[in-house]
Amino acid sequence: MQPEEVPPELIPYVAHRQVKITTLGEFKIVATALVMLRTRRDGLESEIKPLATAAYQQWKRLKSREKEALDPLVEVEERLRQLIADWRESQDTDAELPAEYTVVDNAEITYASQWKAKVTDKMAIIQAVARGDIGPEYIDINMKEVNAKAKDLREAISDVIPGTESVHKFVVGVRKEKEVE
C-alpha cells in the first residue's frame, strides 16, 4: 500500500505508534484496514508465488547439476588433502619438511595446524558452568524445546524448567472469508 492509498482516518494509527484504539468505532476502522491490507497482500502474493516457485525449481535443478558435477571432485580433493596431512603429521619434527607452503605447478600447497574440540562429557561442561569455572556461553539452550514446553505448561513453565518464565503474547490473525459458490 502506497502512502497516498492510506485512508485519512487510518493515518493516526500507522503514523504514530503511541496511538491506541479506545472505541469500538476506532476498532472497526483499524480492523477494516487490516482486512483490506491482507486482501492486497494475498493478491500480490498470488501474482508473485508462481514466478518464485518456477525460479526456485530452476535453482534446485541447477544446484543438483552442480552437486552431481562437483561431488566426485570434492571427494578426491579431500582424500588428497588427507594424504598430504597424514604424511606431514607422520614426519619427525627433525625431518626436513617443506616450509609453510610449497609451490607445485604454479599453485601453492599451504600447511597449517588447526585445533578443534570434541565434546565427550556434556554434564562435565554443565557442572563447570554451575561451579562458575567457565561462562554460560558454553551451553546452548534448545529454545525450540523450551518454547514447546511453555506452550503446554503456560504459566507453570518455571516450575518445570528453572531459569525460565512464561511470556504471553496475544496474536491477531486475518482469515479471508471463503466465497460462496
N, C-alpha and C positions, 0 to 999 in steps of 0.2 A: 504494500500500500504506500503510495506516494504521499508526502505531506499535504498536498493540495486535496487529496481524497479523504482526509480525516474529517468527519462531521464536526462542525464547530462546537457542539455540545460535549464532544468527547475530548477536546484539546486539554482541558484541565487534568484529565485522568492520565494522559500519556505524556504530557509535558512536565508535570511535577509529581515526583514520587510520593511526596508527603500528603497529597490529597487522598482522602478516604471516602468510601461510599457510606453515606449516612441515611439515605432514604430508599424506599422501595423504587421510586422513580429513577433515582441515580443508578440503582442496581440494574434496572431494565435497560437503561441507556448503555451501560457497560456490557451487560450480557448480550444485547443485540449486536454490539460492535464485535464482541468475541466470536459470535456465530458467523458474522459477516467475514471477519478475518480468516476464520477456519475454513469457510467455504472457498474463499480466494486462494488460500494456501493449498487446499485439496485440488483445486483446478490447476494451479501451477505444477504441483507435484505430478498430476496425471499427464501433463504435457511433457515433463522432463523425464519421468521414470522410464519410458520405453527407450529414449535416447541413451540414458545412463546404463540401462540393462544391456543394450547392444554393445556399448563401449566396453563395459565390464566383461562381457562374454569374449569379445575380441582380445582384450588384455589377458584373460585367462588362457586363451589359445596360444598367444604369443609367449606367455610365461611357461606354458607346458613345452612348447618347442624349444625354448631357451634351456630349460632344465634337461630335456632329452639330449640336447647337443652338449651341454656343459658338464653334466654329472660324470660321465666317464673320464673327462679331462681332469676334473677336480679330484676324483678318486685317485688317479695315477699321480697327480701333483702332490697330494697329501702323503701318498706312500713314499715318493721320492724324498720329500722333506723329512719324513720319519727316518728313512735310511741314513740320510746325512746327519740328523740329530743323534741317532743311535751310535753312529761311527764316532762322532765328535765326543759324545759322552764316554765312550769306551776307551778313549785315548788317555794315556798317562799325562799328568799335569806337566811332566818334564819333556814330553814328546813335542816335536816341532809341529805346531798346529798353524793353520792359516790365521791371518790377522782377523780383525772384526768383520772383514769381508774378503771375498775372493772374486776376481773378475774371470768369468768364463764366457766365451763367445759374446763379448761386449755387454754382458749383463753382470750385475753384482749379486753374488750369493752372500747374504748377510747372516750373522750369527748373533744371538742374544740369549741371555738367561731369562727365564720367565718363571715367576713363582705364583702359585695359586693355593687356595686352601680347600680341603675336603672335610666336610662336617662328618665326624664319626660318632659324636655323642651330643645330641640336641639338648638333653637335660643338663649336661655339664655347662653348656653355654647359658641356659636359663638360670641355673643356680649361680653362676658367676655374675650375671646381671643382678640377681636378687641380693647377693652379698655386696654389690657395688664395685666389684673388681673391674668390670667393663661396663660401658654405657648401654642403654636400651636400644641404640641403633643397630645392635647385632641381632635383634629379634624382629621378624616381620609378623605383623598381625594379619590374619586372614579375614579381612573385612567382609568378604562375601559370606563367610560362615557366621560371623558375629551379627551381620545385618539380618540374615535368615533367622537366627535365634531371636533377635529383637522383634522381628515380625510375629513370631509365635508367642513370645513372652510379654511383649509390650512393656509396661512399667516394671515388671519383675526381672528384667534383664540383669540388673546389677546384683540381684540375689544369686544368680547362677554364674555370671562371668564378672568376677571382681575387676574393678577399674573401668567399668562401663556405666553408662547411664542411658536412659531412654530419650530419644529425640523424636518428637511427633511433628509431623508436617501435614497440613491439610492440603490436598491436591485437587485442583479443579480440571475437569476434562470437558471436551465438547464432542458430542456424538451427533452426527448429522442424521436427521430422521430419514428412514427409508421411504422411498417414493412408492406410493400405492399404484399398482398396475390396474 
